[in-house]
């Protein structure tokens, strides 16, 4: 993936994460926002009360931090950034569905993030334009494969030396 695309993706993840702070502020009763009413009912069905909404607000904060950390990991080339992004998006999607219809746009963004992760993992050459190399090296998560291959060779070399 080009550095520009990586940086834009990381920026988008961080911005999406910071938007989750809105849910934290509203649902923990730290402030209010026009267009996002405080309610104690999730998914229009389950009344969780004030304490339940405080926990719900904390989960929005966890999603916020997870997206920002995933964005930083993506820029730094960390192999765990794909898992962090996936986890953040799944948590965010669940929160958005529980907060429907207020967070429908967030759910759509989470689905797009998960689709992008799936494309980058399942079709690395198509996502990164690196068919010749198979798209393995240089993509988040792809370096794990390279490390496993190297570690496997080292194990074989070690086994040969022990004989």
C-alpha positions, 0 to 999 in steps of 0.5 A: 500500500502506498504511503499516501493511502496508508496515511489517509486510511490511518487518518480516517481511522483516527477521525472515526475514533474521535467521533466515538467520543460523542457517544461517550460524552452523551451516554455518560451524561458528560454533556449533550449534543443536538441530534443525539438525545440521551436515552436509556433504551438500546436498540429501541427495546432494552431499557438499561437504565442510567448505569447501563448507559454509563457502561454503554458510554464507556464502550464508546470510549473503548471504541474511540481508543481502539480506532486511534490505536489502530490508526497509529499502528497502521502508520507505524507498520505494526503487524497487529494493526489489521486485527486492531482495526477489525476489532475496533470496527466490530465493536463500533458496529455493535455499538452503532446497531444498539444505538440505532437509528442514531448511529446509522452512518457509523454502522455504514462506515464500520461495514466499509472499514471491515470490507477494506480490511477483508480486501487487504487480507484476502486479496492483497495483490489487488488491494495493494497493486503488488501482484508480482510479490503477492502483496505479502510484504509491506502490508499490515499483517503481511509481515507476519507471514514473512516472519513465520517463513523466516522463523521456519527456515531458522528452525530447519537450519537449527535442526540441521545443525543439531544433527 
